[in-house]
Amino acid sequence: MHALVTGASGYLGYPLVEQLLAAGHRVTGTSQDGEGLPAGAQPLELSLDDGGLRAGAELRVLRPDWVFHLAAESNADRCAEDAERAVLINTAASGNLAAAAAELGAAFVFSSSDLVFSGAEAPYREEDAPGPLGPYMASKAAAERLVELNYPGACVARVALLYGPQRGRHGSFTQTLVERLSAGESVPCFTDQFRTPILNEDAAACLIALAERGARGVVHVGGPERVSRYEHALAIAEAGGFEPGLCRKSEVADVAGLSARPRDASLVIERLVELTGITPRGVAEGAKAVFA
């Protein structure tokens, strides 16, 4: 198969490309400068600042069998500062790529986010209505609707909080946490914000499995456990042999100027397990993979 992966230099895109290549697939991977991809991938320099117009045209030329659309402006604070740009990159581009994939009949897996929910009625199933709290979340929720409108056969994968070994060029909470713990620094970790985190390598495997099985509609891609950010950080600290006391209990209200985020974005993943046969690793086992 020929797969096109947008955001191929990212924290999820990089291991996704690695796994596709290892399985013998041909991969074209995009990044803003065409750099930072795993060896063996065909690089494509691509920006989504035009709302995905060029991306759609490139897709029609490449004619891939599978499209994994992961590229996004995922920084909630930057989206709050420039909501118009967030709509272009996250919403319009996703819709244009979905429309192009529909013309070709290519499998289309779009990476959305658990943060589309308000956090008031967790845990969330696929049929639960989004309730975005800010511009980033709203841009992703709107993208879900546009993707499904432009390509009813598409798969919208709501991906939970990612963690794991560093992959690609973009930083992560895991990387920051490990660096600070390694330096003996105390790290504030929220006790009142809950997610169902998934190892980036497991998330990549799930997305590939969804494409292989021709999954359609919304699928929640998360881990099997609901944990607070503090509990998650503690598991990583213990797996790395760091002093657990360096993970300092904190609350969302302690951080001034933080853009709105759901307090509980935990996901139910029964449909994922049923469709793919994959049960992602829990946080204790997954944390070990951070240091493997």
ChimeraX attribute file (.defattr): number of C-alpha atoms within 10 A of each C-alpha:
attribute: neighborCount
match mode: 1-to-1
recipient: residues
	/A:1	12
	/A:2	17
	/A:3	24
	/A:4	26
	/A:5	28
	/A:6	27
	/A:7	25
	/A:8	34
	/A:9	28
	/A:10	23
	/A:11	24
	/A:12	27
	/A:13	29
	/A:14	25
	/A:15	25
	/A:16	27
	/A:17	31
	/A:18	21
	/A:19	16
	/A:20	20
	/A:21	17
	/A:22	11
	/A:23	10
	/A:24	10
	/A:25	15
	/A:26	19
	/A:27	23
	/A:28	21
	/A:29	28
	/A:30	29
	/A:31	22
	/A:32	17
	/A:33	12
	/A:34	17
	/A:35	15
	/A:36	19
	/A:37	26
	/A:38	20
	/A:39	10
	/A:40	14
	/A:41	21
	/A:42	14
	/A:43	21
	/A:44	20
	/A:45	13
	/A:46	19
	/A:47	21
	/A:48	23
	/A:49	17
	/A:50	13
	/A:51	22
	/A:52	22
	/A:53	17
	/A:54	17
	/A:55	22
	/A:56	21
	/A:57	13
	/A:58	15
	/A:59	18
	/A:60	15
	/A:61	9
	/A:62	13
	/A:63	18
	/A:64	21
	/A:65	17
	/A:66	22
	/A:67	25
	/A:68	25
	/A:69	23
	/A:70	22
	/A:71	26
	/A:72	22
	/A:73	18
	/A:74	17
	/A:75	10
	/A:76	20
	/A:77	16
	/A:78	15
	/A:79	22
	/A:80	17
	/A:81	11
	/A:82	13
	/A:83	17
	/A:84	13
	/A:85	20
	/A:86	27
	/A:87	23
	/A:88	20
	/A:89	24
	/A:90	31
	/A:91	25
	/A:92	24
	/A:93	28
	/A:94	30
	/A:95	28
	/A:96	22
	/A:97	29
	/A:98	31
	/A:99	22
	/A:100	22
	/A:101	25
	/A:102	18
	/A:103	13
	/A:104	14
	/A:105	16
	/A:106	22
	/A:107	26
	/A:108	30
	/A:109	28
	/A:110	28
	/A:111	24
	/A:112	28
	/A:113	23
	/A:114	29
	/A:115	29
	/A:116	25
	/A:117	27
	/A:118	21
	/A:119	23
	/A:120	12
	/A:121	11
	/A:122	19
	/A:123	18
	/A:124	20
	/A:125	16
	/A:126	18
	/A:127	9
	/A:128	11
	/A:129	12
	/A:130	20
	/A:131	16
	/A:132	22
	/A:133	17
	/A:134	20
	/A:135	22
	/A:136	31
	/A:137	29
	/A:138	23
	/A:139	27
	/A:140	29
	/A:141	24
	/A:142	20
	/A:143	25
	/A:144	28
	/A:145	15
	/A:146	20
	/A:147	28
	/A:148	20
	/A:149	14
	/A:150	19
	/A:151	24
	/A:152	15
	/A:153	21
	/A:154	28
	/A:155	26
	/A:156	27
	/A:157	28
	/A:158	23
	/A:159	25
	/A:160	25
	/A:161	23
	/A:162	21
	/A:163	26
	/A:164	26
	/A:165	20
	/A:166	19
	/A:167	23
	/A:168	18
	/A:169	14
	/A:170	13
	/A:171	12
	/A:172	15
	/A:173	13
	/A:174	19
	/A:175	17
	/A:176	12
	/A:177	20
	/A:178	20
	/A:179	12
	/A:180	14
	/A:181	20
	/A:182	14
	/A:183	9
	/A:184	12
	/A:185	14
	/A:186	16
	/A:187	19
	/A:188	19
	/A:189	22
	/A:190	23
	/A:191	18
	/A:192	16
	/A:193	20
	/A:194	24
	/A:195	27
	/A:196	28
	/A:197	32
	/A:198	25
	/A:199	25
	/A:200	28
	/A:201	25
	/A:202	23
	/A:203	28
	/A:204	22
	/A:205	17
	/A:206	24
	/A:207	24
	/A:208	19
	/A:209	17
	/A:210	21
	/A:211	21
	/A:212	12
	/A:213	12
	/A:214	17
	/A:215	22
	/A:216	19
	/A:217	17
	/A:218	21
	/A:219	27
	/A:220	24
	/A:221	32
	/A:222	33
	/A:223	28
	/A:224	20
	/A:225	20
	/A:226	22
	/A:227	20
	/A:228	21
	/A:229	23
	/A:230	21
	/A:231	18
	/A:232	25
	/A:233	26
	/A:234	23
	/A:235	19
	/A:236	27
	/A:237	22
	/A:238	14
	/A:239	19
	/A:240	19
	/A:241	12
	/A:242	16
	/A:243	15
	/A:244	17
	/A:245	11
	/A:246	18
	/A:247	23
	/A:248	15
	/A:249	16
	/A:250	17
	/A:251	14
	/A:252	16
	/A:253	10
	/A:254	10
	/A:255	11
	/A:256	7
	/A:257	8
	/A:258	11
	/A:259	15
	/A:260	17
	/A:261	20
	/A:262	22
	/A:263	20
	/A:264	24
	/A:265	26
	/A:266	31
	/A:267	27
	/A:268	20
	/A:269	22
	/A:270	15
	/A:271	15
	/A:272	23
	/A:273	16
	/A:274	10
	/A:275	15
	/A:276	18
	/A:277	11
	/A:278	14
	/A:279	16
	/A:280	25
	/A:281	20
	/A:282	17
	/A:283	27
	/A:284	14
	/A:285	14
	/A:286	25
	/A:287	25
	/A:288	17
	/A:289	18
	/A:290	19
	/A:291	14
	/A:292	9
